[in-house]
Amino acid sequence: MKPHEDKLVTAARRGDAQSFGKLYDRYVSPIYRFVLLRVGNRAQAEDLTQEVFTKAWRSIRTYKKRKHIPFKSWLYRIANNTVIDYYRTERDHADVESAEVVEYVTTEFSETAVDDKARIAAVYEALQYLTDVERQVITMRFIEELSVREVALVLGKREGTVRVMQYRGLKKLRTHVREH
């Protein structure tokens, strides 16, 4: 955790809403992106993101800085569990076409952007062939740019297990992207 972030977390643990607001500002976009890639629906991702931060605010007083669970990983763990709870309780959620997520990821309109958008769409489609855990690992590692250690903490798995899932997931992605 960065020294400034450490001070914000300490202040937020004492009930300082302004400090928590700064943490919110720092993490709302990456958490939203993480949730959006898991649920595929903007409105639902917004609702779930707010739920993540509400849960974090309610339990920040019990958060203890530990070497093995940095604040960022703790927040992603809450996000991951919130998405899992969503799927457990909302069995009849609507599937959304990949275009909605692709549109969020890149909205520029140039020849390069169109090529990038096509590649992103192909990768997003290929992600559907991965297991849920492989998809989570790939998303956290390469879209959210979490370290292997951070992903392991979020998922409650060993680092070696995360590396194996990452390897298998990337191998499947390469296969499916080449086919299309």
FITILO-398523 format. One record per residue: residue number from 1; residue in three letters; x, y, z of N, C-alpha, C in turn. Coordinates in steps of 0.02 Angstrom, whole numbers, plus 50000, padded with zeros to 5 digits. Layout:
<recs>
num|residuo|n.c1|n.c2|n.c3|ca.c1|ca.c2|ca.c3|c.c1|c.c2|c.c3
NUM|ALA|X|Y|Z|X|Y|Z|X|Y|Z;
...
</recs>
This chain:
<recs>
num|residuo|n.c1|n.c2|n.c3|ca.c1|ca.c2|ca.c3|c.c1|c.c2|c.c3
1|MET|50043|49942|50000|50000|50000|50000|50045|50061|50000;
2|LYS|50027|50111|49961|50065|50173|49958|50056|50210|50024;
3|PRO|50108|50248|50045|50103|50284|50109|50041|50330|50113;
4|HIS|50026|50366|50060|49968|50410|50060|49904|50369|50067;
5|GLU|49901|50314|50032|49842|50270|50035|49835|50241|50106;
6|ASP|49890|50224|50135|49890|50197|50203|49858|50247|50251;
7|LYS|49875|50311|50244|49845|50363|50286|49770|50370|50274;
8|LEU|49750|50365|50211|49679|50370|50194|49640|50312|50225;
9|VAL|49668|50252|50221|49635|50193|50249|49630|50200|50325;
10|THR|49683|50222|50356|49683|50231|50429|49629|50282|50450;
11|ALA|49626|50337|50413|49575|50388|50428|49505|50362|50416;
12|ALA|49496|50326|50361|49430|50297|50345|49410|50247|50399;
13|ARG|49457|50208|50424|49442|50161|50478|49417|50196|50540;
14|ARG|49438|50258|50549|49415|50298|50606|49349|50332|50591;
15|GLY|49321|50321|50532|49256|50350|50516|49259|50412|50473;
16|ASP|49317|50431|50447|49324|50490|50405|49297|50476|50335;
17|ALA|49237|50500|50321|49204|50488|50257|49242|50520|50199;
18|GLN|49274|50578|50212|49311|50612|50158|49370|50568|50135;
19|SER|49405|50538|50182|49460|50493|50164|49435|50433|50125;
20|PHE|49379|50405|50147|49350|50349|50111|49330|50372|50040;
21|GLY|49304|50433|50035|49286|50461|49970|49345|50464|49923;
22|LYS|49404|50480|49949|49464|50482|49907|49483|50411|49884;
23|LEU|49475|50363|49929|49488|50294|49910|49437|50271|49856;
24|TYR|49375|50292|49866|49323|50278|49817|49342|50306|49749;
25|ASP|49362|50369|49748|49382|50401|49684|49439|50364|49651;
26|ARG|49486|50339|49690|49544|50303|49663|49524|50235|49633;
27|TYR|49476|50202|49664|49461|50133|49644|49395|50122|49609;
28|VAL|49352|50172|49604|49285|50160|49575|49290|50138|49502;
29|SER|49332|50168|49462|49337|50148|49391|49363|50077|49382;
30|PRO|49418|50058|49414|49441|49989|49405|49392|49937|49433;
31|ILE|49360|49953|49489|49311|49905|49517|49251|49900|49470;
32|TYR|49228|49957|49444|49172|49956|49397|49190|49914|49336;
33|ARG|49249|49925|49308|49271|49887|49249|49273|49813|49264;
34|PHE|49300|49795|49323|49304|49725|49344|49234|49694|49347;
35|VAL|49187|49730|49379|49119|49705|49386|49084|49701|49318;
36|LEU|49093|49753|49277|49062|49754|49210|49084|49694|49168;
37|LEU|49147|49679|49170|49172|49622|49132|49144|49556|49158;
38|ARG|49123|49554|49220|49094|49493|49248|49020|49487|49235;
39|VAL|48983|49544|49235|48910|49540|49227|48887|49561|49158;
40|GLY|48927|49601|49122|48910|49619|49053|48854|49670|49044;
41|ASN|48829|49699|49097|48774|49746|49092|48793|49808|49131;
42|ARG|48792|49866|49097|48815|49928|49128|48775|49947|49190;
43|ALA|48709|49947|49184|48667|49967|49241|48679|49921|49300;
44|GLN|48682|49856|49288|48693|49809|49343|48763|49818|49372;
45|ALA|48813|49831|49328|48881|49842|49352|48885|49905|49396;
46|GLU|48848|49957|49377|48847|50018|49418|48817|50003|49487;
47|ASP|48761|49967|49487|48729|49949|49551|48774|49907|49594;
48|LEU|48806|49857|49564|48850|49813|49602|48912|49849|49627;
49|THR|48937|49895|49587|48996|49935|49608|48978|49976|49669;
50|GLN|48919|50007|49668|48898|50045|49726|48890|49999|49787;
51|GLU|48865|49940|49775|48858|49891|49830|48926|49872|49859;
52|VAL|48976|49865|49815|49043|49849|49838|49069|49903|49886;
53|PHE|49060|49966|49865|49086|50020|49907|49044|50030|49970;
54|THR|48981|50015|49967|48940|50018|50027|48963|49965|50077;
55|LYS|48975|49904|50052|49000|49851|50095|49069|49869|50124;
56|ALA|49111|49898|50081|49178|49917|50104|49173|49970|50159;
57|TRP|49129|50020|50150|49122|50073|50200|49096|50044|50266;
58|ARG|49048|49998|50260|49019|49968|50321|49070|49926|50359;
59|SER|49117|49896|50323|49164|49851|50357|49235|49878|50361;
60|ILE|49246|49940|50340|49315|49967|50341|49344|49969|50411;
61|ARG|49302|49978|50461|49327|49981|50530|49358|49915|50552;
62|THR|49335|49860|50521|49363|49795|50539|49422|49775|50496;
63|TYR|49435|49814|50443|49492|49800|50399|49556|49814|50438;
64|LYS|49601|49767|50436|49666|49776|50468|49719|49767|50415;
65|LYS|49762|49815|50411|49817|49811|50363|49861|49752|50382;
66|ARG|49867|49707|50336|49911|49650|50346|49956|49645|50285;
67|LYS|50012|49615|50293|50058|49608|50237|50025|49569|50181;
68|HIS|49985|49520|50198|49958|49476|50147|49891|49500|50118;
69|ILE|49860|49551|50145|49798|49576|50115|49799|49653|50111;
70|PRO|49828|49680|50058|49827|49752|50049|49755|49777|50037;
71|PHE|49744|49840|50047|49677|49869|50039|49649|49854|49970;
72|LYS|49689|49863|49918|49666|49852|49849|49640|49781|49841;
73|SER|49677|49732|49867|49656|49662|49861|49593|49650|49902;
74|TRP|49588|49681|49960|49529|49675|50002|49467|49701|49964;
75|LEU|49475|49757|49930|49420|49786|49892|49400|49741|49833;
76|TYR|49449|49714|49798|49433|49668|49743|49400|49604|49769;
77|ARG|49419|49582|49827|49387|49523|49857|49313|49537|49871;
78|ILE|49299|49597|49897|49229|49616|49908|49192|49618|49842;
79|ALA|49224|49646|49790|49193|49649|49723|49180|49579|49696;
80|ASN|49228|49536|49702|49221|49468|49678|49164|49432|49714;
81|ASN|49161|49439|49780|49108|49407|49819|49040|49437|49803;
82|THR|49038|49502|49789|48975|49535|49771|48948|49508|49705;
83|VAL|48992|49498|49657|48972|49469|49593|48948|49397|49602;
84|ILE|48984|49359|49642|48963|49290|49656|48894|49289|49688;
85|ASP|48882|49333|49737|48816|49338|49769|48763|49357|49719;
86|TYR|48780|49403|49674|48732|49424|49622|48710|49364|49580;
87|TYR|48758|49324|49558|48741|49267|49517|48703|49213|49556;
88|ARG|48716|49208|49620|48679|49160|49661|48606|49181|49670;
89|THR|48594|49246|49677|48526|49269|49691|48487|49290|49629;
90|GLU|48521|49308|49576|48488|49331|49515|48496|49280|49459;
91|ARG|48465|49224|49466|48471|49170|49418|48446|49189|49348;
92|ASP|48395|49233|49345|48367|49249|49280|48393|49315|49252;
93|HIS|48458|49330|49265|48487|49391|49235|48492|49381|49159;
94|ALA|48486|49435|49123|48487|49432|49050|48559|49431|49025;
95|ASP|48572|49389|48975|48638|49390|48944|48641|49450|48898;
96|VAL|48699|49481|48896|48707|49541|48856|48759|49528|48803;
97|GLU|48750|49556|48744|48798|49547|48691|48864|49580|48710;
98|SER|48918|49555|48684|48983|49582|48700|48992|49654|48678;
99|ALA|48952|49678|48632|48959|49746|48607|48954|49798|48662;
100|GLU|48912|49786|48711|48904|49835|48765|48970|49844|48803;
101|VAL|49004|49789|48819|49066|49793|48855|49121|49821|48810;
102|VAL|49123|49799|48748|49173|49824|48701|49166|49899|48693;
103|GLU|49105|49924|48689|49094|49995|48681|49121|50034|48740;
104|TYR|49116|50006|48800|49142|50039|48859|49219|50040|48858;
105|VAL|49249|49986|48836|49321|49980|48838|49355|50028|48789;
106|THR|49327|50036|48729|49356|50081|48680|49301|50116|48641;
107|THR|49301|50182|48642|49250|50219|48607|49278|50264|48552;
108|GLU|49344|50263|48542|49373|50303|48489|49350|50276|48422;
109|PHE|49350|50321|48371|49329|50298|48305|49380|50318|48253;
110|SER|49429|50277|48245|49479|50285|48193|49491|50216|48165;
111|GLU|49530|50212|48112|49543|50146|48082|49577|50100|48133;
112|THR|49625|50127|48169|49659|50088|48220|49610|50067|48274;
113|ALA|49568|50113|48296|49519|50098|48348|49471|50044|48325;
114|VAL|49451|50045|48262|49406|49994|48236|49440|49926|48238;
115|ASP|49504|49924|48218|49542|49861|48222|49548|49838|48294;
116|ASP|49563|49885|48339|49568|49869|48410|49501|49843|48437;
117|LYS|49448|49876|48416|49381|49856|48439|49365|49785|48415;
118|ALA|49384|49769|48354|49373|49702|48328|49413|49650|48368;
119|ARG|49475|49668|48384|49517|49623|48424|49488|49614|48494;
120|ILE|49466|49669|48523|49436|49665|48590|49374|49622|48588;
121|ALA|49333|49631|48536|49272|49590|48530|49290|49516|48524;
122|ALA|49342|49501|48485|49363|49431|48477|49388|49402|48544;
123|VAL|49426|49442|48581|49451|49419|48646|49392|49410|48694;
124|TYR|49347|49459|48695|49289|49454|48739|49248|49392|48723;
125|GLU|49239|49378|48659|49201|49318|48640|49240|49255|48662;
126|ALA|49305|49256|48653|49346|49198|48673|49345|49189|48749;
127|LEU|49338|49243|48787|49334|49237|48860|49275|49193|48882;
128|GLN|49224|49190|48841|49165|49150|48858|49180|49075|48858;
129|TYR|49236|49055|48826|49255|48985|48824|49296|48963|48885;
130|LEU|49315|49011|48926|49354|48996|48986|49307|48977|49044;
131|THR|49335|48941|49092|49297|48930|49152|49290|48997|49188;
132|ASP|49244|49001|49235|49234|49063|49271|49297|49085|49307;
133|VAL|49332|49038|49338|49393|49055|49375|49448|49078|49327;
134|GLU|49456|49044|49271|49506|49065|49221|49491|49135|49196;
135|ARG|49427|49148|49183|49406|49215|49160|49421|49268|49213;
136|GLN|49409|49251|49276|49425|49298|49330|49500|49312|49333;
137|VAL|49540|49260|49328|49613|49268|49331|49637|49312|49273;
138|ILE|49615|49296|49212|49637|49335|49154|49614|49408|49160;
139|THR|49553|49418|49181|49527|49486|49189|49568|49525|49241;
140|MET|49579|49495|49298|49615|49530|49351|49688|49542|49333;
141|ARG|49719|49493|49299|49790|49500|49282|49802|49551|49226;
142|PHE|49762|49547|49173|49779|49585|49113|49735|49645|49100;
143|ILE|49677|49647|49128|49634|49706|49120|49641|49750|49182;
144|GLU|49637|49720|49241|49643|49758|49302|49716|49767|49325;
145|GLU|49761|49730|49293|49832|49734|49305|49852|49719|49378;
146|LEU|49818|49671|49408|49837|49648|49474|49895|49599|49469;
147|SER|49936|49596|49519|49991|49548|49520|49963|49478|49533;
148|VAL|50004|49428|49521|49984|49359|49535|49967|49353|49609;
149|ARG|50006|49384|49651|49994|49382|49723|49927|49413|49741;
150|GLU|49911|49471|49711|49848|49504|49725|49789|49462|49701;
151|VAL|49795|49431|49643|49741|49388|49617|49732|49329|49665;
152|ALA|49786|49300|49687|49782|49243|49733|49746|49264|49797;
153|LEU|49760|49323|49822|49727|49347|49882|49652|49357|49871;
154|VAL|49635|49387|49814|49565|49400|49798|49526|49334|49794;
155|LEU|49555|49285|49760|49520|49222|49748|49530|49171|49804;
156|GLY|49575|49186|49850|49588|49138|49904|49623|49076|49880;
157|LYS|49668|49084|49832|49704|49028|49803|49779|49039|49811;
158|ARG|49818|48988|49799|49891|48994|49801|49916|49027|49737;
159|GLU|49973|49061|49742|50001|49095|49683|50016|49046|49627;
160|GLY|50041|48988|49643|50055|48937|49592|49992|48915|49556;
161|THR|49937|48910|49592|49873|48891|49563|49850|48946|49515;
162|VAL|49859|49009|49535|49840|49065|49492|49882|49064|49428;
163|ARG|49946|49051|49434|49989|49048|49374|49966|48993|49326;
164|VAL|49947|48935|49354|49923|48880|49312|49858|48899|49277;
165|MET|49812|48930|49314|49748|48952|49284|49761|49005|49231;
166|GLN|49808|49049|49243|49825|49101|49194|49853|49068|49131;
167|TYR|49898|49021|49139|49928|48986|49082|49874|48950|49040;
168|ARG|49831|48913|49075|49778|48876|49040|49729|48924|49006;
169|GLY|49711|48977|49041|49665|49026|49013|49693|49060|48951;
170|LEU|49757|49080|48954|49789|49112|48896|49794|49064|48837;
171|LYS|49808|49002|48853|49813|48951|48799|49745|48943|48764;
172|LYS|49691|48940|48803|49624|48935|48774|49607|48998|48734;
173|LEU|49624|49055|48761|49611|49118|48726|49646|49119|48658;
174|ARG|49710|49102|48658|49747|49101|48594|49713|49055|48543;
175|THR|49693|48997|48566|49660|48949|48522|49596|48978|48492;
176|HIS|49554|49007|48533|49490|49033|48510|49497|49097|48468;
177|VAL|49545|49139|48485|49555|49201|48447|49583|49184|48378;
178|ARG|49628|49135|48373|49656|49114|48309|49602|49085|48263;
179|GLU|49554|49049|48293|49501|49018|48254|49455|49069|48222;
180|HIS|49451|49128|48251|49405|49179|48226|49443|49232|48192;
</recs>
